[in-house]
Structure formats: C-alpha cells, structure tokens
Amino acid sequence: MRIFIRRHWRSLFRLSGTILVLAGLFVAYWWFYKLAPCRRAWDPRWCSAHSESQYWQEVQSAIHRGIWSHDEGFTVGYYGDKAWAEWIVARLKPGTRMGCFGRLCHSGSAMQLITNQDLSDTADPWLDWWKKNEFKSQEEWIADGFSLHGLHIDSPPTAKQTEALLAILGNSEGKQETTIPGCLQYNAFRWLRDSGFEPIEFAISNHPLPAEVARGLAKYGKFQRHWPSASKVGILYFGKTPDESENDLMPLFMAPEFQAAAYALIFLPLAIGIGIIILSLRKAARP
C-alpha cells in the first residue's frame, strides 16, 4: 500500500482535489441556485424589506427549481392563476394525495382557492373536473363556484350581489364553525376587491346593514389588510391595479437600465480618469 501511494501520490492528490472541487460545486449549486429563492422567501427580514409581489416571484422560482415546501400550496392558491392550475393538474396522477402529506403539499387547497371549487384533497375528483372545465377562464371557474351555492355573479356585481358576497364573508360569527368553504369566502373578497368595491361608501349608503352583511364588511377589511390590491398579486383580469406613476420615482430607480446607467456614470469616469493620469505620469517620466 505504501509503495502504491508513493508511486501514485500525485494522481491520488489530483483525484482527491477533483472530488473536493466537485463536492464544493455541488453544494454551491444547491445553496446559490436551487435553495436561493427559499432562503429569501423564508427569511422574515427579507420579507419585511420586500413587497408581496417580490415574495411571490421568489416562491414561483423556488417551485420551478423543484422546491415545493409545506406552505407553498396556500401561496399558490392565493396568488396563482389558470396557468398554475394547469401546472398542478399536469403533475397529478389518479390516486395522488393533495393534502398535507402529499408530494405537492396542500395543492388541493391551492386548486380550491384558484378555481373556487370545493373538491377533496385527492387527485381523482380534480382530474374529472378538469376534463370538463379546462377550457374555461379562472373568472368563469370562480363564477361557477358561486353558482353551485345559488349565487349568480356579474362583474362588477350588482347591489344585491354585493350584499350576497358580503354575506358569504360574514357567514361565521365568533368561534362558530362556518358552513361556507374558505375558498368561497376568499374569492368573494377577491371578486369585490377587484371590481372596485368601496366598503365605506357601501356602509354609509346602505345603513343600517343586516348583521351578516356587517360582519362580512368587517371581514372584508381584515382580508384587505392581508391581500391589498396594491400588492399586484392574485388580481383577477378585471381588477384595477394601482397606477405605477403613483409610486413617484421608485420604478425608475429600480429599473435595471437605470441602475446600469448609474453604475456606468460612476465607474467609467473613474476608469478613464485614472487611465489618463497613468498615461500622463508615464510621459512625464521619460527624459
């Protein structure tokens, strides 16, 4: 063994060095690429310093890089569109579990929130539903979900439909168990929000309100704080997104071309000036 090591120590060192380099590159690939979106999205400090739109971008990047964590299903449900429903269904097989311990954890909840359909956490009902409804838009899915509970909905909703949507939101009181599925309540809020609903104007013009509608109005306010339209995520196609001009100069400062121009104005004059000084000193040193 010693003789072998003495004869081939250079090759052994090269092999060991290569293995170590490859191991380092493998870990770097996972740390700086595969896990990078997760490290940002799961960091409370990063989240507090970035918008909900940026958080959603990181979650999407993580999923597309193969990382679907426990809570991603809820985020996809709140902010995902038809494309995300297609993405989930494309990965389903008969018998697949879509609940807490499934391969795509809580993907059943994601589908419920995206489509407004109160189906189970197993793949078979969703695959059957998809065959009949994949050609429809997300807004049609949501409207169908309300129709199954006896509510025809327009965009924007009429005064009676607005009251009915608020009644869906206010269906539970205190700790009493609600009979309305969570996906229906979230999409009732979202339909109102994205239709330009003004809660204060509604409350003033319709005073006094029925108890269930009043509770729904209070819950709308809570949901609005969690999912404001200003976040620009989870907005339906008819939603009114804030005008970017209202953000003053922030979009301009954050634009890549503006930042590239700023760095160019910093470093190019420095580089050219240093180069000119060096050339002038070289000439001065000659006899």
CYANA upper distance limits for C-alpha pairs under 8 A (distance plus 0.5 A):
  1 MET  CA      5 ILE  CA      6.71
  2 ARG  CA      6 ARG  CA      6.60
  3 ILE  CA      7 ARG  CA      6.67
  4 PHE  CA      8 HIS  CA      6.52
  4 PHE  CA      9 TRP  CA      8.42
  5 ILE  CA      9 TRP  CA      5.57
  5 ILE  CA     12 LEU  CA      8.27
  8 HIS  CA     12 LEU  CA      6.67
  9 TRP  CA     13 PHE  CA      6.48
 10 ARG  CA     14 ARG  CA      6.68
 11 SER  CA     15 LEU  CA      6.59
 12 LEU  CA     16 SER  CA      6.55
 13 PHE  CA     17 GLY  CA      6.46
 14 ARG  CA     18 THR  CA      6.52
 15 LEU  CA     19 ILE  CA      6.67
 16 SER  CA     20 LEU  CA      6.69
 17 GLY  CA     21 VAL  CA      6.61
 18 THR  CA     22 LEU  CA      6.60
 19 ILE  CA     23 ALA  CA      6.50
 20 LEU  CA     24 GLY  CA      6.60
 21 VAL  CA     25 LEU  CA      6.65
 22 LEU  CA     26 PHE  CA      6.53
 23 ALA  CA     27 VAL  CA      6.78
 24 GLY  CA     28 ALA  CA      6.51
 25 LEU  CA     29 TYR  CA      6.48
 26 PHE  CA     30 TRP  CA      6.99
 27 VAL  CA     31 TRP  CA      6.51
 28 ALA  CA     32 PHE  CA      6.07
 28 ALA  CA     33 TYR  CA      8.09
 29 TYR  CA     33 TYR  CA      5.84
 29 TYR  CA     34 LYS  CA      7.06
 30 TRP  CA     34 LYS  CA      5.12
 30 TRP  CA     35 LEU  CA      6.17
 30 TRP  CA     36 ALA  CA      8.36
 31 TRP  CA     35 LEU  CA      5.71
 31 TRP  CA     36 ALA  CA      6.60
 32 PHE  CA     36 ALA  CA      5.70
 33 TYR  CA     37 PRO  CA      8.24
 34 LYS  CA     62 ALA  CA      7.62
 34 LYS  CA     65 ARG  CA      6.33
 34 LYS  CA     66 GLY  CA      8.08
 34 LYS  CA     67 ILE  CA      8.18
 35 LEU  CA     39 ARG  CA      6.59
 35 LEU  CA     62 ALA  CA      7.62
 35 LEU  CA     67 ILE  CA      8.24
 36 ALA  CA     40 ARG  CA      6.96
 36 ALA  CA     62 ALA  CA      8.24
 37 PRO  CA     41 ALA  CA      6.54
 37 PRO  CA     58 GLU  CA      5.47
 37 PRO  CA     59 VAL  CA      7.15
 37 PRO  CA     61 SER  CA      6.72
 37 PRO  CA     62 ALA  CA      5.69
 38 CYS  CA     42 TRP  CA      6.23
 38 CYS  CA     58 GLU  CA      7.66
 38 CYS  CA     59 VAL  CA      7.59
 38 CYS  CA     62 ALA  CA      6.47
 38 CYS  CA     67 ILE  CA      8.38
 39 ARG  CA     43 ASP  CA      6.64
 40 ARG  CA     46 TRP  CA      6.44
 40 ARG  CA     47 CYS  CA      7.93
 40 ARG  CA     58 GLU  CA      7.77
 41 ALA  CA     46 TRP  CA      7.60
 41 ALA  CA     47 CYS  CA      6.96
 41 ALA  CA     55 TYR  CA      6.42
 41 ALA  CA     58 GLU  CA      6.57
 41 ALA  CA     59 VAL  CA      7.06
 42 TRP  CA     47 CYS  CA      8.16
 43 ASP  CA     47 CYS  CA      6.75
 44 PRO  CA     48 SER  CA      6.58
 45 ARG  CA     49 ALA  CA      6.92
 46 TRP  CA     50 HIS  CA      6.79
 47 CYS  CA     51 SER  CA      7.71
 47 CYS  CA     52 GLU  CA      8.37
 47 CYS  CA     55 TYR  CA      7.24
 50 HIS  CA     54 GLN  CA      6.74
 50 HIS  CA     55 TYR  CA      7.48
 51 SER  CA     55 TYR  CA      6.86
 51 SER  CA    231 SER  CA      7.56
 52 GLU  CA     56 TRP  CA      6.64
 52 GLU  CA    231 SER  CA      6.27
 52 GLU  CA    233 VAL  CA      7.85
 53 SER  CA     57 GLN  CA      6.83
 53 SER  CA    231 SER  CA      6.47
 53 SER  CA    232 LYS  CA      6.93
 53 SER  CA    233 VAL  CA      6.38
 54 GLN  CA     58 GLU  CA      6.87
 55 TYR  CA     59 VAL  CA      6.82
 56 TRP  CA     60 GLN  CA      6.70
 56 TRP  CA     75 THR  CA      8.18
 56 TRP  CA     79 TYR  CA      8.07
 56 TRP  CA    233 VAL  CA      8.12
 57 GLN  CA     61 SER  CA      6.69
 58 GLU  CA     62 ALA  CA      6.63
 59 VAL  CA     63 ILE  CA      6.82
 59 VAL  CA     72 GLU  CA      7.72
 59 VAL  CA     75 THR  CA      8.49
 60 GLN  CA     64 HIS  CA      6.68
 61 SER  CA     65 ARG  CA      6.65
 62 ALA  CA     66 GLY  CA      6.99
 62 ALA  CA     67 ILE  CA      5.73
 62 ALA  CA     68 TRP  CA      7.54
 63 ILE  CA     67 ILE  CA      5.28
 63 ILE  CA     68 TRP  CA      5.65
 68 TRP  CA     72 GLU  CA      6.56
 68 TRP  CA     73 GLY  CA      8.48
 68 TRP  CA    104 LEU  CA      7.00
 68 TRP  CA    105 CYS  CA      7.89
 69 SER  CA    104 LEU  CA      8.45
 69 SER  CA    105 CYS  CA      7.43
 70 HIS  CA    100 CYS  CA      7.78
 70 HIS  CA    105 CYS  CA      5.90
 70 HIS  CA    106 HIS  CA      7.67
 71 ASP  CA     75 THR  CA      7.41
 71 ASP  CA    105 CYS  CA      7.79
 71 ASP  CA    106 HIS  CA      7.72
 72 GLU  CA     76 VAL  CA      6.58
 72 GLU  CA    105 CYS  CA      8.00
 72 GLU  CA    106 HIS  CA      8.14
 73 GLY  CA     77 GLY  CA      6.57
 73 GLY  CA    104 LEU  CA      7.94
 73 GLY  CA    105 CYS  CA      6.70
 73 GLY  CA    106 HIS  CA      5.28
 73 GLY  CA    107 SER  CA      5.37
 73 GLY  CA    108 GLY  CA      8.21
 73 GLY  CA    109 SER  CA      7.03
 73 GLY  CA    110 ALA  CA      5.56
 74 PHE  CA     78 TYR  CA      6.70
 74 PHE  CA    106 HIS  CA      7.32
 74 PHE  CA    107 SER  CA      8.22
 74 PHE  CA    109 SER  CA      6.96
 74 PHE  CA    110 ALA  CA      6.05
 75 THR  CA     79 TYR  CA      6.59
 75 THR  CA     80 GLY  CA      8.12
 75 THR  CA    110 ALA  CA      8.07
 76 VAL  CA     80 GLY  CA      5.25
 76 VAL  CA     84 TRP  CA      7.88
 76 VAL  CA    110 ALA  CA      6.25
 77 GLY  CA    107 SER  CA      8.50
 77 GLY  CA    109 SER  CA      7.17
 77 GLY  CA    110 ALA  CA      4.17
 77 GLY  CA    111 MET  CA      6.80
 77 GLY  CA    112 GLN  CA      7.76
 77 GLY  CA    113 LEU  CA      5.36
 77 GLY  CA    114 ILE  CA      5.78
 78 TYR  CA    110 ALA  CA      7.82
 78 TYR  CA    113 LEU  CA      6.78
 78 TYR  CA    114 ILE  CA      7.49
 78 TYR  CA    234 GLY  CA      6.54
 79 TYR  CA    114 ILE  CA      8.46
 79 TYR  CA    233 VAL  CA      6.10
 79 TYR  CA    234 GLY  CA      4.29
 79 TYR  CA    235 ILE  CA      8.04
 80 GLY  CA     84 TRP  CA      6.05
 80 GLY  CA     85 ALA  CA      8.04
 80 GLY  CA    114 ILE  CA      6.87
 80 GLY  CA    234 GLY  CA      6.72
 81 ASP  CA     85 ALA  CA      7.18
 81 ASP  CA    114 ILE  CA      6.84
 81 ASP  CA    138 GLN  CA      7.24
 81 ASP  CA    234 GLY  CA      7.86
 82 LYS  CA     86 GLU  CA      6.77
 82 LYS  CA    114 ILE  CA      7.85
 82 LYS  CA    137 SER  CA      7.47
 82 LYS  CA    138 GLN  CA      6.10
 83 ALA  CA     87 TRP  CA      6.71
 84 TRP  CA     88 ILE  CA      6.72
 85 ALA  CA     89 VAL  CA      6.67
 85 ALA  CA    111 MET  CA      6.80
 85 ALA  CA    114 ILE  CA      7.55
 86 GLU  CA     90 ALA  CA      6.51
 87 TRP  CA     91 ARG  CA      7.33
 88 ILE  CA     92 LEU  CA      7.18
 88 ILE  CA    107 SER  CA      7.72
 89 VAL  CA    126 TRP  CA      8.30
 89 VAL  CA    127 LEU  CA      7.60
 89 VAL  CA    130 TRP  CA      8.38
 92 LEU  CA     96 THR  CA      6.73
 92 LEU  CA    123 ALA  CA      6.69
 92 LEU  CA    127 LEU  CA      8.25
 93 LYS  CA    123 ALA  CA      7.06
 93 LYS  CA    124 ASP  CA      8.31
 94 PRO  CA    123 ALA  CA      6.24
 94 PRO  CA    124 ASP  CA      5.82
 94 PRO  CA    127 LEU  CA      8.22
 95 GLY  CA    122 THR  CA      6.89
 95 GLY  CA    123 ALA  CA      6.24
 95 GLY  CA    124 ASP  CA      6.66
 96 THR  CA    102 GLY  CA      7.86
 96 THR  CA    122 THR  CA      6.35
 96 THR  CA    123 ALA  CA      5.62
 96 THR  CA    124 ASP  CA      8.17
 97 ARG  CA    101 PHE  CA      7.96
 97 ARG  CA    102 GLY  CA      5.32
 97 ARG  CA    103 ARG  CA      7.71
 97 ARG  CA    121 ASP  CA      6.77
 97 ARG  CA    122 THR  CA      5.29
 97 ARG  CA    123 ALA  CA      6.84
 98 MET  CA    102 GLY  CA      5.53
 98 MET  CA    103 ARG  CA      7.69
 98 MET  CA    104 LEU  CA      6.69
 98 MET  CA    105 CYS  CA      6.56
 98 MET  CA    106 HIS  CA      6.10
 98 MET  CA    107 SER  CA      5.68
 98 MET  CA    108 GLY  CA      5.34
 98 MET  CA    109 SER  CA      8.47
 98 MET  CA    121 ASP  CA      5.24
 98 MET  CA    122 THR  CA      5.82
 98 MET  CA    123 ALA  CA      7.14
 99 GLY  CA    104 LEU  CA      8.34
 99 GLY  CA    105 CYS  CA      6.15
 99 GLY  CA    106 HIS  CA      5.07
 99 GLY  CA    107 SER  CA      7.15
 99 GLY  CA    108 GLY  CA      6.52
 99 GLY  CA    109 SER  CA      8.06
 99 GLY  CA    121 ASP  CA      5.67
 99 GLY  CA    122 THR  CA      7.88
100 CYS  CA    105 CYS  CA      5.58
100 CYS  CA    106 HIS  CA      5.79
101 PHE  CA    105 CYS  CA      6.35
101 PHE  CA    106 HIS  CA      8.40
102 GLY  CA    106 HIS  CA      7.75
106 HIS  CA    110 ALA  CA      6.98
106 HIS  CA    121 ASP  CA      8.28
107 SER  CA    111 MET  CA      6.71
107 SER  CA    121 ASP  CA      8.31
108 GLY  CA    112 GLN  CA      6.76
108 GLY  CA    119 LEU  CA      8.36
108 GLY  CA    120 SER  CA      7.38
108 GLY  CA    121 ASP  CA      5.26
108 GLY  CA    122 THR  CA      7.64
109 SER  CA    113 LEU  CA      6.74
109 SER  CA    121 ASP  CA      7.86
110 ALA  CA    114 ILE  CA      6.62
111 MET  CA    115 THR  CA      6.36
111 MET  CA    116 ASN  CA      8.29
111 MET  CA    117 GLN  CA      8.15
112 GLN  CA    116 ASN  CA      5.70
112 GLN  CA    117 GLN  CA      5.60
112 GLN  CA    118 ASP  CA      6.24
112 GLN  CA    119 LEU  CA      7.33
112 GLN  CA    183 CYS  CA      6.30
113 LEU  CA    117 GLN  CA      8.03
113 LEU  CA    182 GLY  CA      8.49
113 LEU  CA    183 CYS  CA      5.25
113 LEU  CA    184 LEU  CA      8.26
113 LEU  CA    186 TYR  CA      7.77
113 LEU  CA    187 ASN  CA      7.75
114 ILE  CA    138 GLN  CA      7.68
114 ILE  CA    142 ILE  CA      8.31
115 THR  CA    138 GLN  CA      6.77
115 THR  CA    141 TRP  CA      5.66
115 THR  CA    142 ILE  CA      5.99
115 THR  CA    145 GLY  CA      7.97
116 ASN  CA    141 TRP  CA      6.99
116 ASN  CA    142 ILE  CA      5.35
116 ASN  CA    143 ALA  CA      8.46
116 ASN  CA    144 ASP  CA      8.30
116 ASN  CA    145 GLY  CA      5.57
116 ASN  CA    146 PHE  CA      8.17
116 ASN  CA    183 CYS  CA      5.98
116 ASN  CA    184 LEU  CA      6.31
116 ASN  CA    187 ASN  CA      7.23
117 GLN  CA    141 TRP  CA      8.10
117 GLN  CA    142 ILE  CA      8.03
117 GLN  CA    145 GLY  CA      5.85
117 GLN  CA    183 CYS  CA      7.87
117 GLN  CA    184 LEU  CA      8.42
118 ASP  CA    145 GLY  CA      8.38
118 ASP  CA    181 PRO  CA      7.30
118 ASP  CA    183 CYS  CA      7.66
119 LEU  CA    125 PRO  CA      7.22
119 LEU  CA    126 TRP  CA      7.54
120 SER  CA    125 PRO  CA      7.47
120 SER  CA    126 TRP  CA      8.43
122 THR  CA    126 TRP  CA      7.93
123 ALA  CA    127 LEU  CA      6.55
124 ASP  CA    128 ASP  CA      6.78
125 PRO  CA    129 TRP  CA      6.58
126 TRP  CA    130 TRP  CA      6.41
127 LEU  CA    131 LYS  CA      6.96
128 ASP  CA    132 LYS  CA      7.51
129 TRP  CA    133 ASN  CA      6.70
130 TRP  CA    134 GLU  CA      5.62
133 ASN  CA    141 TRP  CA      8.22
136 LYS  CA    140 GLU  CA      6.52
136 LYS  CA    141 TRP  CA      7.24
137 SER  CA    141 TRP  CA      6.91
138 GLN  CA    142 ILE  CA      6.78
139 GLU  CA    143 ALA  CA      6.67
139 GLU  CA    236 LEU  CA      7.63
139 GLU  CA    237 TYR  CA      8.32
140 GLU  CA    144 ASP  CA      6.53
141 TRP  CA    145 GLY  CA      6.76
142 ILE  CA    146 PHE  CA      7.08
142 ILE  CA    187 ASN  CA      7.59
143 ALA  CA    147 SER  CA      6.73
143 ALA  CA    152 HIS  CA      7.62
143 ALA  CA    153 ILE  CA      6.64
144 ASP  CA    148 LEU  CA      6.79
145 GLY  CA    149 HIS  CA      7.51
145 GLY  CA    184 LEU  CA      7.85
146 PHE  CA    150 GLY  CA      7.04
146 PHE  CA    151 LEU  CA      5.66
146 PHE  CA    152 HIS  CA      7.06
146 PHE  CA    153 ILE  CA      7.70
146 PHE  CA    184 LEU  CA      7.74
147 SER  CA    151 LEU  CA      5.27
147 SER  CA    152 HIS  CA      5.82
147 SER  CA    153 ILE  CA      8.18
151 LEU  CA    161 GLN  CA      8.22
151 LEU  CA    164 ALA  CA      8.19
152 HIS  CA    161 GLN  CA      8.25
153 ILE  CA    157 PRO  CA      6.61
153 ILE  CA    161 GLN  CA      6.90
154 ASP  CA    158 THR  CA      7.51
154 ASP  CA    161 GLN  CA      8.34
155 SER  CA    191 TRP  CA      8.42
155 SER  CA    195 SER  CA      6.96
155 SER  CA    238 PHE  CA      8.37
156 PRO  CA    192 LEU  CA      8.33
156 PRO  CA    195 SER  CA      5.63
156 PRO  CA    196 GLY  CA      8.35
157 PRO  CA    161 GLN  CA      5.89
157 PRO  CA    162 THR  CA      6.26
157 PRO  CA    192 LEU  CA      8.07
157 PRO  CA    195 SER  CA      7.95
158 THR  CA    162 THR  CA      6.52
159 ALA  CA    163 GLU  CA      6.89
160 LYS  CA    164 ALA  CA      6.74
161 GLN  CA    165 LEU  CA      6.61
162 THR  CA    166 LEU  CA      6.70
162 THR  CA    192 LEU  CA      7.76
163 GLU  CA    167 ALA  CA      6.54
163 GLU  CA    213 VAL  CA      6.80
164 ALA  CA    168 ILE  CA      6.82
164 ALA  CA    213 VAL  CA      8.33
165 LEU  CA    169 LEU  CA      6.98
165 LEU  CA    188 ALA  CA      5.83
165 LEU  CA    189 PHE  CA      7.95
165 LEU  CA    192 LEU  CA      8.16
166 LEU  CA    170 GLY  CA      6.61
166 LEU  CA    188 ALA  CA      7.81
166 LEU  CA    189 PHE  CA      8.25
166 LEU  CA    212 GLU  CA      8.15
166 LEU  CA    213 VAL  CA      5.71
166 LEU  CA    214 ALA  CA      8.32
166 LEU  CA    215 ARG  CA      8.39
166 LEU  CA    216 GLY  CA      5.01
166 LEU  CA    217 LEU  CA      6.62
166 LEU  CA    220 TYR  CA      8.16
167 ALA  CA    171 ASN  CA      6.36
167 ALA  CA    212 GLU  CA      5.80
167 ALA  CA    213 VAL  CA      5.22
167 ALA  CA    215 ARG  CA      8.22
167 ALA  CA    216 GLY  CA      6.08
168 ILE  CA    180 ILE  CA      7.37
168 ILE  CA    184 LEU  CA      8.04
168 ILE  CA    185 GLN  CA      6.49
168 ILE  CA    188 ALA  CA      7.50
168 ILE  CA    216 GLY  CA      7.45
169 LEU  CA    185 GLN  CA      5.65
169 LEU  CA    186 TYR  CA      8.39
169 LEU  CA    188 ALA  CA      7.34
169 LEU  CA    189 PHE  CA      7.63
169 LEU  CA    213 VAL  CA      8.41
169 LEU  CA    215 ARG  CA      7.94
169 LEU  CA    216 GLY  CA      4.96
169 LEU  CA    217 LEU  CA      8.15
169 LEU  CA    219 LYS  CA      6.91
169 LEU  CA    220 TYR  CA      7.59
170 GLY  CA    212 GLU  CA      5.58
170 GLY  CA    213 VAL  CA      6.53
170 GLY  CA    214 ALA  CA      7.70
170 GLY  CA    215 ARG  CA      5.05
170 GLY  CA    216 GLY  CA      4.06
170 GLY  CA    217 LEU  CA      7.81
170 GLY  CA    218 ALA  CA      8.45
170 GLY  CA    219 LYS  CA      7.18
171 ASN  CA    178 THR  CA      6.62
171 ASN  CA    179 THR  CA      7.80
171 ASN  CA    180 ILE  CA      7.33
171 ASN  CA    212 GLU  CA      6.79
171 ASN  CA    215 ARG  CA      8.29
171 ASN  CA    216 GLY  CA      7.77
172 SER  CA    176 GLN  CA      6.38
172 SER  CA    177 GLU  CA      6.91
172 SER  CA    178 THR  CA      5.27
172 SER  CA    179 THR  CA      8.20
173 GLU  CA    215 ARG  CA      8.04
180 ILE  CA    184 LEU  CA      7.22
180 ILE  CA    185 GLN  CA      7.55
181 PRO  CA    185 GLN  CA      7.18
182 GLY  CA    186 TYR  CA      6.70
183 CYS  CA    187 ASN  CA      6.62
184 LEU  CA    188 ALA  CA      6.46
185 GLN  CA    189 PHE  CA      6.81
186 TYR  CA    190 ARG  CA      6.66
187 ASN  CA    191 TRP  CA      6.31
188 ALA  CA    192 LEU  CA      6.82
189 PHE  CA    193 ARG  CA      6.54
189 PHE  CA    220 TYR  CA      6.65
189 PHE  CA    223 PHE  CA      7.71
190 ARG  CA    194 ASP  CA      6.42
190 ARG  CA    235 ILE  CA      8.09
190 ARG  CA    236 LEU  CA      8.26
191 TRP  CA    195 SER  CA      6.57
191 TRP  CA    236 LEU  CA      8.22
192 LEU  CA    196 GLY  CA      7.17
192 LEU  CA    197 PHE  CA      5.81
193 ARG  CA    197 PHE  CA      5.92
193 ARG  CA    224 GLN  CA      8.38
193 ARG  CA    229 SER  CA      7.66
193 ARG  CA    239 GLY  CA      8.10
194 ASP  CA    229 SER  CA      7.84
194 ASP  CA    235 ILE  CA      7.07
194 ASP  CA    236 LEU  CA      6.94
194 ASP  CA    238 PHE  CA      7.01
194 ASP  CA    239 GLY  CA      4.45
194 ASP  CA    240 LYS  CA      6.54
195 SER  CA    238 PHE  CA      7.38
195 SER  CA    239 GLY  CA      6.46
195 SER  CA    240 LYS  CA      7.87
196 GLY  CA    239 GLY  CA      7.90
196 GLY  CA    240 LYS  CA      7.37
198 GLU  CA    202 PHE  CA      6.69
199 PRO  CA    203 ALA  CA      6.58
199 PRO  CA    217 LEU  CA      7.37
200 ILE  CA    204 ILE  CA      6.71
201 GLU  CA    205 SER  CA      6.57
202 PHE  CA    206 ASN  CA      6.44
203 ALA  CA    207 HIS  CA      6.33
203 ALA  CA    208 PRO  CA      8.41
203 ALA  CA    209 LEU  CA      7.84
209 LEU  CA    213 VAL  CA      6.71
209 LEU  CA    214 ALA  CA      6.24
210 PRO  CA    214 ALA  CA      6.63
211 ALA  CA    215 ARG  CA      6.70
212 GLU  CA    216 GLY  CA      6.67
213 VAL  CA    217 LEU  CA      6.65
214 ALA  CA    218 ALA  CA      6.88
215 ARG  CA    219 LYS  CA      6.70
216 GLY  CA    220 TYR  CA      6.50
217 LEU  CA    221 GLY  CA      7.00
218 ALA  CA    222 LYS  CA      7.13
219 LYS  CA    223 PHE  CA      6.69
220 TYR  CA    224 GLN  CA      6.45
221 GLY  CA    225 ARG  CA      6.91
222 LYS  CA    226 HIS  CA      7.13
223 PHE  CA    227 TRP  CA      6.42
223 PHE  CA    228 PRO  CA      8.30
224 GLN  CA    228 PRO  CA      5.41
224 GLN  CA    229 SER  CA      8.30
227 TRP  CA    231 SER  CA      7.64
228 PRO  CA    232 LYS  CA      8.41
229 SER  CA    233 VAL  CA      7.89
229 SER  CA    235 ILE  CA      7.49
229 SER  CA    240 LYS  CA      8.16
229 SER  CA    241 THR  CA      6.86
229 SER  CA    242 PRO  CA      8.02
230 ALA  CA    241 THR  CA      7.03
230 ALA  CA    242 PRO  CA      6.38
232 LYS  CA    241 THR  CA      6.70
232 LYS  CA    242 PRO  CA      8.29
235 ILE  CA    239 GLY  CA      6.23
235 ILE  CA    241 THR  CA      8.31
242 PRO  CA    246 GLU  CA      7.95
243 ASP  CA    247 ASN  CA      8.31
244 GLU  CA    248 ASP  CA      8.41
244 GLU  CA    251 PRO  CA      7.99
245 SER  CA    249 LEU  CA      8.48
247 ASN  CA    251 PRO  CA      7.51
249 LEU  CA    253 PHE  CA      6.80
250 MET  CA    254 MET  CA      6.59
251 PRO  CA    255 ALA  CA      6.53
252 LEU  CA    258 PHE  CA      7.07
253 PHE  CA    258 PHE  CA      6.70
253 PHE  CA    259 GLN  CA      7.21
254 MET  CA    258 PHE  CA      7.71
254 MET  CA    259 GLN  CA      7.41
255 ALA  CA    259 GLN  CA      6.89
256 PRO  CA    260 ALA  CA      6.53
257 GLU  CA    261 ALA  CA      6.64
258 PHE  CA    262 ALA  CA      6.68
259 GLN  CA    263 TYR  CA      6.72
260 ALA  CA    264 ALA  CA      6.59
261 ALA  CA    265 LEU  CA      6.67
262 ALA  CA    266 ILE  CA      6.87
263 TYR  CA    267 PHE  CA      6.58
264 ALA  CA    268 LEU  CA      5.91
265 LEU  CA    269 PRO  CA      7.00
266 ILE  CA    270 LEU  CA      7.23
267 PHE  CA    271 ALA  CA      6.49
268 LEU  CA    272 ILE  CA      6.50
269 PRO  CA    273 GLY  CA      6.25
270 LEU  CA    274 ILE  CA      6.53
271 ALA  CA    275 GLY  CA      6.57
272 ILE  CA    276 ILE  CA      6.65
273 GLY  CA    277 ILE  CA      6.74
274 ILE  CA    278 ILE  CA      6.66
275 GLY  CA    279 LEU  CA      6.71
276 ILE  CA    280 SER  CA      6.64
277 ILE  CA    281 LEU  CA      6.71
278 ILE  CA    282 ARG  CA      6.77
279 LEU  CA    283 LYS  CA      6.85
280 SER  CA    284 ALA  CA      6.73
281 LEU  CA    285 ALA  CA      6.78
282 ARG  CA    286 ARG  CA      7.40
